[in-house]
Amino acid sequence: MLPCCDRTSEALKPLKKPKTPDSDRKTSFNSIQAYLSLHHPRTWLILAVFFLQIVLLLMARSIPASVPRARRHFPAPSTLAAAAANPLCTATVYVYDLPPILNTDLLRNCSELNPWLSACEAYSNNGFGRKAAGLSGIVPDNLTHAWYWTDQFALEIIYHNRMVNYRCRTLEPESATAFYIPFYAGLAVGKYLWSNYTAEDRDRHCRTMVEWVRDQPHWNRSNGWDHFITMGRISWDFRRSKDTDWGSSCIYLPAMRNVTRLLIEKNPWDYFDVGVPYPTGFHPSTASDVATWQDFVRTRRRTTLYCFAGATRGFFKNDFRGLLLSQCYKDSESGSCRVVDCGGSKCANGSSAILEAFLGSDFCLQPRGDSFTRRSIFDCMVAGSIPVFFWKRTAYYQYEWFLPGEPGSYSVFIDRNAVANGTSSIRGELGKISREEVGRMREKVIEYIPNVVYAKPGEGLVGIRDAFDVAVDGVLRRIKEQEGGYKW
């Protein structure tokens, strides 16, 4: 994907619908009338043809501007017209065809998305990133095709590609249950989070999107209640209260109040925020890929009690991650813990060290990251390792649609204060769990692997719901439950 030319701020101004050319129609009619008064009646045949052309032209101009146009990156599948007739589709989704400056142009200018290095490789392959290398001997040879070095912020691209191929997508907005807004909110704001960019810079794309969507004829049907969007960063990156604070104010714009937002980390107290799994590196192509991987992690020989992949956060007072690292280093001497110290670039996308650690350990420590959640939760579970949490907001209050309802069935919760004051140790707490219980928890983790991965085919997996399916089914269920009900 080659970068295109730069887009100026002028291009981001709200797009307006063209006015109906009534004056042109009036001029054409007068000209014809004059022609009739001056010429022989034989010319009626010619004029009839001319009139027919005028009628066809006016009919073409009356077609709504919201009809999707063909796109190089997101072609409309030929099977979409039959979506509404699919007996499995009790609800359908209409995908808005946004102005390219709000999605595909951002990708074309991928070298400008990050102030330090180009993001073009990270967002290639429909958002999956570059093919994973160096996994020979770590994953089964027949599954190396399913592994990519996927960026944790690629959610918007992955969902957009899946939505345009969604089995229940409709091209008829009048019959749609829900409307998907394919705005790349995270990519749009990411560039402006650093350096000396203004609040206006950080809000510009989102304001343009809101004004465009509100101008669509179906917005007023429910004032946004039946609309949803994917935002590929944490909720707090879009909740700026003051101009001097971090992030954009996108979520606080009035028009966003009723829009359901799919985010890698939600605000647990906002009904319209929905937490969805971070993208991992495993993208199965078939249901067989999923079953093969589940069998592999189920029979994997694990030689370490627990592992920790992470780096210290020196800017936090009483850094808890530093404490976990020190305990893990200490226990590594006896072989009880495996450390992947992520100081520097060891844990950047493209490293197999973390996957090896998770595959070889019964448990993986999951303290909060820079925010309450971290992608490592899902990398850990995909590898069949049992997550250990220290904050309930890290997973239990975030991903209810995707994880088991009973936290103790698949994870361990340890009081961080007891660890911090020395009355409890990680090795001691995990060592109390019987092998039978470890086996039951691992089996539950393995059972839920499909729920936390994003499949490679645009149409998804046959017979298995992946994270995308769970998310969209949940959104449609919420919208249908609220039909005719109370609207905020």
C-alpha positions as CSV (number, residue, x, y, z in Angstrom):
1,M,0.0,0.0,0.0
2,L,1.7,3.2,-1.2
3,P,1.4,6.5,0.7
4,C,-0.7,9.0,-1.2
5,C,-0.4,12.8,-1.3
6,D,-0.8,14.8,1.9
7,R,-4.3,15.9,2.9
8,T,-4.8,19.4,4.0
9,S,-7.1,20.5,6.8
10,E,-9.4,22.0,4.1
11,A,-10.2,18.5,3.0
12,L,-11.5,17.7,6.4
13,K,-14.2,20.2,6.4
14,P,-17.8,18.8,6.6
15,L,-19.0,17.5,3.3
16,K,-22.2,19.0,2.0
17,K,-24.7,17.5,-0.4
18,P,-25.0,19.1,-3.9
19,K,-28.0,21.2,-4.5
20,T,-30.6,20.1,-7.0
21,P,-30.0,21.8,-10.3
22,D,-33.5,23.3,-10.7
23,S,-32.2,26.3,-12.7
24,D,-30.7,24.0,-15.3
25,R,-33.9,22.0,-15.7
26,K,-35.9,25.3,-16.2
27,T,-33.4,26.5,-18.9
28,S,-33.6,23.1,-20.8
29,F,-37.4,23.3,-20.8
30,N,-37.6,26.8,-22.2
31,S,-35.1,25.9,-25.0
32,I,-37.2,23.0,-26.0
33,Q,-40.4,25.1,-26.1
34,A,-38.7,27.6,-28.4
35,Y,-37.6,24.8,-30.6
36,L,-41.2,23.5,-31.0
37,S,-42.5,26.9,-32.0
38,L,-39.9,27.4,-34.8
39,H,-39.5,23.9,-36.4
40,H,-41.5,21.4,-38.4
41,P,-43.5,18.7,-36.6
42,R,-41.2,16.0,-38.1
43,T,-38.7,16.8,-35.4
44,W,-41.0,15.3,-32.8
45,L,-39.3,11.9,-32.9
46,I,-35.9,13.5,-32.3
47,L,-37.4,15.6,-29.4
48,A,-38.9,12.5,-27.9
49,V,-35.5,10.8,-27.7
50,F,-34.1,14.0,-26.3
51,F,-36.8,14.2,-23.6
52,L,-36.1,10.5,-22.7
53,Q,-32.5,11.3,-22.2
54,I,-33.4,14.2,-19.9
55,V,-35.7,12.0,-17.8
56,L,-33.0,9.3,-17.4
57,L,-30.5,12.0,-16.4
58,L,-32.8,13.4,-13.7
59,M,-33.6,9.9,-12.4
60,A,-29.9,9.2,-12.1
61,R,-29.3,12.4,-10.1
62,S,-32.1,11.5,-7.7
63,I,-30.4,8.3,-6.5
64,P,-29.3,8.9,-2.9
65,A,-25.6,9.7,-2.3
66,S,-25.4,7.1,0.4
67,V,-25.3,4.2,-2.0
68,P,-21.9,2.6,-1.5
69,R,-19.3,3.2,-4.1
70,A,-16.8,0.5,-5.1
71,R,-13.5,0.7,-3.3
72,R,-10.1,-0.7,-4.0
73,H,-9.5,-1.8,-0.4
74,F,-13.1,-2.8,0.6
75,P,-14.9,-4.3,-2.4
76,A,-18.6,-5.2,-2.0
77,P,-19.0,-8.9,-2.2
78,S,-21.4,-10.2,-4.9
79,T,-23.4,-12.1,-2.3
80,L,-24.4,-9.1,-0.3
81,A,-27.8,-8.6,-2.0
82,A,-28.9,-11.9,-0.6
83,A,-28.0,-11.1,3.0
84,A,-31.5,-10.2,4.1
85,A,-32.7,-13.6,2.7
86,N,-30.1,-15.6,4.7
87,P,-32.2,-17.6,7.2
88,L,-29.5,-17.2,9.8
89,C,-29.8,-13.4,9.7
90,T,-32.4,-12.2,12.2
91,A,-30.8,-8.8,11.9
92,T,-28.8,-7.0,9.3
93,V,-26.1,-4.3,9.2
94,Y,-25.7,-1.4,6.8
95,V,-22.1,-0.3,6.4
96,Y,-21.7,3.4,5.7
97,D,-19.4,4.4,2.8
98,L,-17.6,7.2,4.6
99,P,-15.4,9.8,2.9
100,P,-11.9,8.2,2.4
101,I,-10.3,10.9,4.6
102,L,-11.9,9.1,7.5
103,N,-10.5,5.6,6.9
104,T,-8.7,4.5,3.7
105,D,-6.8,7.7,3.2
106,L,-5.3,7.2,6.7
107,L,-4.0,3.9,5.6
108,R,-2.6,5.3,2.3
109,N,-0.7,7.8,4.4
110,C,0.4,5.1,6.9
111,S,3.9,6.4,7.0
112,E,2.6,9.5,8.8
113,L,0.5,7.8,11.5
114,N,3.3,7.4,13.9
115,P,5.8,10.2,14.8
116,W,8.7,7.8,15.2
117,L,8.4,5.1,12.5
118,S,6.2,4.1,9.6
119,A,3.1,2.1,10.5
120,C,2.7,0.7,7.0
121,E,4.0,-2.7,7.8
122,A,2.1,-2.9,11.1
123,Y,-1.3,-2.3,9.3
124,S,-0.6,-4.3,6.2
125,N,-2.4,-7.6,5.3
126,N,-5.9,-6.2,6.1
127,G,-4.7,-5.1,9.6
128,F,-3.0,-8.4,10.6
129,G,0.5,-7.0,9.9
130,R,3.4,-8.9,8.5
131,K,3.6,-12.7,8.5
132,A,5.2,-14.1,11.6
133,A,8.7,-15.5,11.2
134,G,10.9,-17.5,13.5
135,L,8.1,-19.7,14.8
136,S,9.5,-23.0,13.5
137,G,9.6,-25.4,16.4
138,I,7.4,-23.2,18.5
139,V,4.0,-23.7,16.8
140,P,3.0,-26.7,14.6
141,D,4.3,-26.4,11.0
142,N,0.7,-26.7,9.6
143,L,-0.3,-23.6,11.6
144,T,2.5,-21.2,10.8
145,H,0.3,-19.6,8.1
146,A,-2.1,-18.5,10.8
147,W,0.4,-16.4,12.7
148,Y,1.1,-12.7,12.1
149,W,2.8,-9.9,14.1
150,T,-0.4,-8.0,14.6
151,D,-0.4,-4.5,16.2
152,Q,-2.6,-4.1,19.2
153,F,-4.1,-0.9,17.7
154,A,-5.2,-2.5,14.4
155,L,-8.8,-3.3,15.5
156,E,-10.5,-0.7,13.3
157,I,-9.0,-2.1,10.1
158,I,-9.7,-5.7,11.1
159,Y,-13.4,-5.0,11.9
160,H,-13.9,-2.9,8.7
161,N,-12.6,-5.7,6.5
162,R,-14.9,-8.2,8.3
163,M,-17.9,-5.9,8.1
164,V,-17.9,-5.4,4.4
165,N,-17.9,-9.3,4.0
166,Y,-20.3,-9.8,6.9
167,R,-22.9,-12.5,6.1
168,C,-25.7,-10.4,7.4
169,R,-24.7,-7.1,5.7
170,T,-27.4,-5.4,3.7
171,L,-27.1,-2.8,0.9
172,E,-30.5,-1.5,1.7
173,P,-30.4,0.9,4.7
174,E,-34.2,1.1,5.0
175,S,-34.2,-2.6,6.1
176,A,-31.1,-2.5,8.3
177,T,-31.2,-3.3,12.0
178,A,-28.0,-1.5,12.7
179,F,-25.6,0.9,11.0
180,Y,-21.8,0.5,11.2
181,I,-19.5,3.6,11.0
182,P,-16.1,2.5,9.7
183,F,-14.2,5.4,11.0
184,Y,-10.6,4.8,12.0
185,A,-10.8,6.8,15.2
186,G,-7.6,5.4,16.8
187,L,-5.5,5.9,13.7
188,A,-6.9,9.4,13.2
189,V,-5.9,10.6,16.7
190,G,-2.7,8.5,17.1
191,K,-0.5,10.9,15.2
192,Y,-1.7,13.9,17.2
193,L,-1.2,12.5,20.7
194,W,2.4,13.5,20.8
195,S,4.4,16.7,20.2
196,N,2.7,20.1,20.2
197,Y,-0.5,19.3,18.3
198,T,-3.6,21.2,19.4
199,A,-6.9,20.0,20.7
200,E,-8.4,21.0,17.4
201,D,-5.9,18.7,15.6
202,R,-6.9,15.8,17.8
203,D,-10.7,16.4,17.3
204,R,-10.7,17.3,13.6
205,H,-11.4,13.8,12.1
206,C,-14.0,12.8,14.6
207,R,-15.9,16.1,14.2
208,T,-15.9,15.6,10.5
209,M,-17.2,12.0,10.9
210,V,-20.0,13.1,13.3
211,E,-21.2,15.9,11.0
212,W,-21.2,13.5,8.0
213,V,-23.1,10.8,9.8
214,R,-25.7,13.1,11.3
215,D,-26.4,14.3,7.7
216,Q,-27.4,10.8,6.7
217,P,-31.2,10.2,6.3
218,H,-31.3,7.2,8.7
219,W,-29.5,8.9,11.6
220,N,-32.7,10.5,12.9
221,R,-34.5,7.1,13.0
222,S,-33.2,6.6,16.5
223,N,-30.7,9.5,17.1
224,G,-27.8,7.1,16.9
225,W,-29.1,4.3,19.0
226,D,-28.8,1.8,16.2
227,H,-25.4,2.9,15.2
228,F,-22.1,1.4,16.3
229,I,-18.4,2.0,15.7
230,T,-15.0,0.4,16.4
231,M,-12.4,2.6,18.2
232,G,-9.0,0.8,18.2
233,R,-7.6,2.4,21.3
234,I,-8.6,2.5,25.0
235,S,-11.7,4.6,25.9
236,W,-9.6,7.1,27.8
237,D,-7.8,8.2,24.6
238,F,-11.2,9.6,23.4
239,R,-12.4,11.3,26.6
240,R,-10.5,14.6,26.9
241,S,-12.3,17.0,29.2
242,K,-10.0,20.0,28.8
243,D,-8.1,21.1,25.8
244,T,-4.8,20.7,27.7
245,D,-5.5,17.1,28.6
246,W,-4.5,13.9,26.7
247,G,-6.5,12.5,23.8
248,S,-9.5,13.6,21.8
249,S,-13.0,14.5,23.0
250,C,-14.6,12.3,20.4
251,I,-16.8,10.3,22.9
252,Y,-17.9,13.5,24.6
253,L,-19.3,14.9,21.3
254,P,-23.2,15.1,21.8
255,A,-23.8,13.0,18.7
256,M,-21.7,10.1,20.1
257,R,-23.8,9.8,23.2
258,N,-26.0,7.0,21.9
259,V,-23.5,5.3,19.6
260,T,-22.3,1.9,20.8
261,R,-18.5,1.9,20.8
262,L,-16.3,-1.3,20.6
263,L,-13.0,-0.6,22.3
264,I,-10.0,-2.6,23.5
265,E,-10.6,-1.1,26.9
266,K,-14.0,0.4,28.0
267,N,-15.2,2.7,30.6
268,P,-17.0,0.2,32.9
269,W,-19.5,2.9,33.9
270,D,-20.6,3.8,30.4
271,Y,-23.3,1.5,28.9
272,F,-22.3,2.4,25.3
273,D,-18.7,1.3,25.8
274,V,-18.1,-2.4,25.0
275,G,-14.8,-4.0,25.7
276,V,-13.6,-6.3,23.0
277,P,-10.4,-8.5,22.8
278,Y,-7.1,-6.9,21.8
279,P,-6.0,-8.4,18.5
280,T,-3.5,-11.2,19.0
281,G,-1.1,-12.8,16.4
282,F,-3.2,-16.0,15.8
283,H,-5.7,-15.6,12.9
284,P,-7.1,-19.0,11.9
285,S,-8.4,-19.6,8.4
286,T,-10.7,-22.6,9.2
287,A,-12.4,-24.3,12.1
288,S,-9.8,-27.0,11.6
289,D,-7.1,-24.5,12.4
290,V,-8.8,-23.7,15.7
291,A,-9.2,-27.3,16.7
292,T,-5.6,-28.1,15.8
293,W,-4.3,-25.3,17.9
294,Q,-6.6,-26.2,20.8
295,D,-5.2,-29.7,20.7
296,F,-1.7,-28.4,20.6
297,V,-1.9,-26.2,23.6
298,R,-3.9,-28.8,25.5
299,T,-1.1,-31.4,25.2
300,R,1.7,-29.0,25.5
301,R,4.3,-29.9,28.1
302,R,4.6,-27.0,30.6
303,T,7.7,-27.0,32.7
304,T,7.3,-23.7,34.5
305,L,4.7,-22.8,37.2
306,Y,4.3,-19.2,36.1
307,C,5.7,-16.5,33.9
308,F,5.8,-12.8,33.6
309,A,6.3,-10.8,30.4
310,G,6.5,-7.0,31.1
311,A,8.6,-4.1,32.0
312,T,8.8,-1.8,35.0
313,R,6.8,1.4,35.2
314,G,9.3,3.6,37.0
315,F,7.0,6.6,36.8
316,F,4.5,4.9,39.0
317,K,4.9,5.2,42.7
318,N,5.4,1.8,44.3
319,D,5.5,0.2,40.9
320,F,3.8,-3.2,41.2
321,R,5.1,-4.6,38.0
322,G,8.6,-4.0,39.3
323,L,7.7,-6.1,42.3
324,L,6.4,-8.9,40.2
325,L,9.6,-8.9,38.1
326,S,11.7,-9.2,41.2
327,Q,9.7,-12.1,42.5
328,C,9.8,-13.8,39.1
329,Y,13.6,-13.3,38.8
330,K,14.0,-14.8,42.3
331,D,11.8,-17.8,41.5
332,S,13.5,-18.3,38.1
333,E,16.5,-19.7,40.0
334,S,14.5,-22.7,41.1
335,G,12.8,-23.0,37.7
336,S,9.4,-21.9,39.0
337,C,9.1,-18.7,36.9
338,R,10.1,-17.7,33.4
339,V,10.9,-14.0,32.9
340,V,10.5,-12.0,29.7
341,D,11.8,-8.6,30.7
342,C,10.3,-6.2,28.2
343,G,12.6,-3.3,28.8
344,G,13.8,-2.1,25.4
345,S,12.3,-3.7,22.3
346,K,12.3,-7.4,23.3
347,C,8.5,-7.5,23.5
348,A,7.7,-5.5,20.3
349,N,5.6,-7.1,17.6
350,G,7.8,-9.7,15.9
351,S,9.2,-11.4,19.0
352,S,8.5,-15.1,19.8
353,A,9.9,-14.9,23.3
354,I,6.5,-14.1,24.9
355,L,4.7,-16.9,23.0
356,E,7.3,-19.4,24.1
357,A,7.0,-18.3,27.8
358,F,3.2,-18.6,27.7
359,L,3.3,-22.0,26.0
360,G,5.7,-23.3,28.6
361,S,3.9,-22.0,31.8
362,D,0.8,-23.1,33.7
363,F,0.1,-19.5,34.7
364,C,0.9,-16.0,33.4
365,L,0.9,-12.9,35.5
366,Q,-1.4,-10.1,34.2
367,P,-1.0,-6.9,36.3
368,R,-2.4,-3.7,34.8
369,G,-0.5,-2.1,32.0
370,D,-0.3,1.6,31.2
371,S,-4.0,1.4,31.7
372,F,-6.1,-1.3,33.5
373,T,-6.0,-3.7,30.5
374,R,-3.2,-5.2,28.4
375,R,-3.0,-7.2,25.2
376,S,-0.9,-9.8,27.1
377,I,-4.2,-11.2,28.6
378,F,-5.2,-12.6,25.3
379,D,-1.8,-13.7,24.1
380,C,-1.6,-15.7,27.4
381,M,-5.0,-17.3,26.9
382,V,-4.4,-18.1,23.2
383,A,-1.3,-20.1,24.4
384,G,-3.4,-22.0,26.9
385,S,-1.9,-20.4,29.9
386,I,-4.1,-19.4,32.9
387,P,-4.2,-15.7,33.6
388,V,-3.5,-14.3,37.1
389,F,-5.1,-11.0,37.8
390,F,-4.5,-8.4,40.5
391,W,-7.1,-5.8,39.4
392,K,-10.7,-6.8,38.6
393,R,-10.9,-4.1,36.0
394,T,-8.2,-5.8,34.0
395,A,-10.6,-8.4,32.7
396,Y,-13.6,-9.1,34.8
397,Y,-15.3,-5.7,34.3
398,Q,-14.2,-5.4,30.7
399,Y,-14.8,-8.5,28.5
400,E,-18.0,-10.0,29.8
401,W,-19.3,-11.1,26.3
402,F,-16.1,-13.0,25.6
403,L,-14.9,-14.7,28.8
404,P,-16.6,-17.2,31.1
405,G,-19.1,-15.8,33.6
406,E,-17.4,-17.3,36.5
407,P,-13.9,-15.7,36.9
408,G,-12.6,-18.5,39.0
409,S,-13.3,-21.1,36.3
410,Y,-10.5,-19.8,34.0
411,S,-8.3,-17.4,36.1
412,V,-6.7,-16.7,39.5
413,F,-7.2,-13.5,41.4
414,I,-4.5,-12.5,43.9
415,D,-4.7,-9.6,46.4
416,R,-2.0,-7.2,45.2
417,N,-1.8,-5.6,48.6
418,A,-0.9,-8.9,50.2
419,V,1.9,-9.3,47.6
420,A,3.1,-5.7,48.1
421,N,3.3,-6.0,51.9
422,G,5.0,-9.4,51.8
423,T,2.3,-11.5,53.4
424,S,1.7,-13.4,50.2
425,S,4.0,-14.6,47.4
426,I,3.1,-15.5,43.9
427,R,4.8,-18.9,44.0
428,G,3.1,-19.7,47.3
429,E,-0.4,-18.8,46.1
430,L,-0.2,-20.6,42.8
431,G,1.5,-23.6,44.4
432,K,-1.7,-24.2,46.5
433,I,-3.7,-25.0,43.4
434,S,-4.0,-28.7,42.7
435,R,-3.0,-30.3,39.4
436,E,-6.7,-31.3,38.8
437,E,-7.8,-27.7,39.3
438,V,-5.1,-26.4,37.0
439,G,-6.3,-28.9,34.3
440,R,-9.9,-27.7,34.7
441,M,-9.0,-24.1,34.4
442,R,-6.8,-24.7,31.4
443,E,-9.6,-26.6,29.7
444,K,-11.9,-23.6,30.2
445,V,-9.3,-21.3,28.8
446,I,-8.9,-23.5,25.7
447,E,-12.6,-23.7,25.2
448,Y,-12.8,-19.9,25.0
449,I,-9.9,-19.4,22.6
450,P,-12.3,-18.9,19.6
451,N,-14.0,-16.0,21.5
452,V,-10.8,-14.0,21.7
453,V,-9.2,-14.4,18.3
454,Y,-10.0,-12.7,14.9
455,A,-10.3,-15.1,12.0
456,K,-8.5,-14.5,8.8
457,P,-11.2,-15.0,6.2
458,G,-13.4,-12.0,5.5
459,E,-16.5,-14.0,6.0
460,G,-15.3,-15.6,9.2
461,L,-15.1,-19.3,10.2
462,V,-17.7,-21.9,9.2
463,G,-19.4,-23.3,12.3
464,I,-17.4,-21.2,14.9
465,R,-17.9,-17.7,16.2
466,D,-14.7,-15.7,16.7
467,A,-14.3,-12.4,18.6
468,F,-15.8,-10.4,15.7
469,D,-18.9,-12.6,15.6
470,V,-19.4,-12.4,19.4
471,A,-19.1,-8.6,19.3
472,V,-21.4,-7.9,16.4
473,D,-24.0,-10.4,17.7
474,G,-23.9,-8.7,21.0
475,V,-24.4,-5.3,19.5
476,L,-27.4,-6.4,17.4
477,R,-28.9,-8.1,20.4
478,R,-28.7,-4.9,22.4
479,I,-30.2,-2.8,19.6
480,K,-33.1,-5.2,19.1
481,E,-33.8,-5.3,22.8
482,Q,-34.1,-1.5,22.8
483,E,-36.4,-1.2,19.9
484,G,-39.3,1.0,21.0
485,G,-37.8,1.3,24.4
486,Y,-36.2,4.1,26.3
487,K,-33.6,6.1,24.4
488,W,-30.9,8.2,26.0
